C-alpha cells in the first residue's frame, strides 16, 4: 500500500514538472 502511494506521488510530481516545463516552453 505504502509503496503504491509513493510511486503514485512520484509519477504525479514528475508529470507536473513535465507539464510546467511544457507551459514555459509555450509561453516563451
MIBA-912101 format. One record per residue: chain; x, y, z of N, C-alpha, C in turn; residue in one letter. Coordinates in nm, 3 decimals. Example, Ala and Ser with C-alpha at 12.3 -4.5 7.8 and 13.67 -1.06 7.14 Angstrom:
<zavexs>
+----+---------+---------+---------+---------+---------+---------+---------+---------+---------+----+
: ch :    n_xx :    n_yy :    n_zz :   ca_xx :   ca_yy :   ca_zz :    c_xx :    c_yy :    c_zz : aa :
+----+---------+---------+---------+---------+---------+---------+---------+---------+---------+----+
:  A :   1.319 :  -0.569 :   0.780 :   1.230 :  -0.450 :   0.780 :   1.320 :  -0.330 :   0.780 :  a :
:  A :   1.285 :  -0.225 :   0.708 :   1.367 :  -0.106 :   0.714 :   1.290 :   0.003 :   0.787 :  s :
+----+---------+---------+---------+---------+---------+---------+---------+---------+---------+----+
</zavexs>
This chain:
<zavexs>
+----+---------+---------+---------+---------+---------+---------+---------+---------+---------+----+
: ch :    n_xx :    n_yy :    n_zz :   ca_xx :   ca_yy :   ca_zz :    c_xx :    c_yy :    c_zz : aa :
+----+---------+---------+---------+---------+---------+---------+---------+---------+---------+----+
:  A :   0.084 :  -0.120 :   0.000 :   0.000 :   0.000 :   0.000 :   0.088 :   0.125 :   0.000 :  x :
:  A :   0.182 :   0.130 :   0.094 :   0.268 :   0.248 :   0.105 :   0.350 :   0.267 :  -0.022 :  x :
:  A :   0.400 :   0.154 :  -0.077 :   0.482 :   0.160 :  -0.197 :   0.402 :   0.217 :  -0.314 :  x :
:  A :   0.276 :   0.173 :  -0.325 :   0.189 :   0.220 :  -0.433 :   0.167 :   0.371 :  -0.422 :  x :
:  A :   0.144 :   0.418 :  -0.302 :   0.123 :   0.561 :  -0.279 :   0.248 :   0.639 :  -0.315 :  x :
:  A :   0.364 :   0.585 :  -0.276 :   0.491 :   0.652 :  -0.302 :   0.515 :   0.664 :  -0.453 :  x :
:  A :   0.491 :   0.554 :  -0.525 :   0.510 :   0.555 :  -0.671 :   0.412 :   0.652 :  -0.735 :  x :
:  A :   0.288 :   0.651 :  -0.689 :   0.186 :   0.740 :  -0.743 :   0.225 :   0.886 :  -0.725 :  x :
:  A :   0.275 :   0.920 :  -0.607 :   0.313 :   1.059 :  -0.581 :   0.432 :   1.099 :  -0.666 :  x :
:  A :   0.525 :   1.006 :  -0.685 :   0.644 :   1.034 :  -0.767 :   0.603 :   1.061 :  -0.911 :  x :
:  A :   0.511 :   0.979 :  -0.964 :   0.463 :   0.997 :  -1.101 :   0.390 :   1.130 :  -1.114 :  x :
:  A :   0.310 :   1.163 :  -1.012 :   0.234 :   1.287 :  -1.014 :   0.329 :   1.407 :  -1.017 :  x :
:  A :   0.432 :   1.403 :  -0.933 :   0.530 :   1.511 :  -0.927 :   0.604 :   1.523 :  -1.059 :  x :
:  A :   0.643 :   1.409 :  -1.116 :   0.716 :   1.408 :  -1.243 :   0.629 :   1.464 :  -1.355 :  x :
:  A :   0.503 :   1.422 :  -1.358 :   0.410 :   1.469 :  -1.461 :   0.387 :   1.619 :  -1.448 :  x :
:  A :   0.379 :   1.668 :  -1.324 :   0.357 :   1.810 :  -1.301 :   0.475 :   1.892 :  -1.352 :  x :
:  A :   0.596 :   1.841 :  -1.329 :   0.716 :   1.911 :  -1.377 :   0.718 :   1.917 :  -1.529 :  x :
:  A :   0.684 :   1.803 :  -1.593 :   0.682 :   1.798 :  -1.739 :   0.581 :   1.899 :  -1.793 :  x :
:  A :   0.463 :   1.906 :  -1.729 :   0.358 :   1.999 :  -1.772 :   0.405 :   2.143 :  -1.752 :  x :
:  A :   0.472 :   2.169 :  -1.640 :   0.520 :   2.304 :  -1.609 :   0.623 :   2.351 :  -1.711 :  x :
:  A :   0.718 :   2.263 :  -1.745 :   0.821 :   2.300 :  -1.843 :   0.759 :   2.316 :  -1.981 :  x :
:  A :   0.658 :   2.237 :  -2.011 :   0.587 :   2.248 :  -2.138 :   0.520 :   2.384 :  -2.147 :  x :
:  A :   0.462 :   2.427 :  -2.035 :   0.394 :   2.556 :  -2.029 :   0.494 :   2.670 :  -2.051 :  x :
:  A :   0.609 :   2.662 :  -1.986 :   0.712 :   2.764 :  -2.002 :   0.758 :   2.770 :  -2.147 :  x :
:  A :   0.770 :   2.652 :  -2.209 :   0.813 :   2.644 :  -2.348 :   0.711 :   2.713 :  -2.439 :  x :
:  A :   0.583 :   2.694 :  -2.409 :   0.477 :   2.752 :  -2.491 :   0.473 :   2.904 :  -2.476 :  x :
:  A :   0.494 :   2.952 :  -2.354 :   0.488 :   3.096 :  -2.327 :   0.602 :   3.171 :  -2.396 :  x :
:  A :   0.723 :   3.118 :  -2.385 :   0.840 :   3.188 :  -2.441 :   0.856 :   3.169 :  -2.590 :  x :
+----+---------+---------+---------+---------+---------+---------+---------+---------+---------+----+
</zavexs>
